[in-house]
């Protein structure tokens, strides 16, 4: 299965969970692999930067009016640092090199 199809599969899983507002899935070392789906019609932007000893992925709402949703640092030694500024969950699959951010409904 291609990476693009796998990303689409991941974001389509939001249909199964009523507590999910949306999901973004991307290759965590490539700016051109990004798929997203949101119930509230949101659109997120992703910035991926190689900082030398780690990759930094920052995800923002497309209008940049709000603080970033989440920032994930993926270090080459395997360490991961996540700063989430809104209710979300982060999944990292090192084997497939996929990062997924799920926006959750605020209860």
Secondary structure, 3 states (H helix, E strand, C coil): CCHHHHHHHHHHHHHHCCCEEEEEEEECCCCCCEEEEECCCCCEEEEEEECCCEEEEEEEECCCCCCCCEEEEEECCCCEEEEECCCEEEEEECCCCEEEEEEECCC
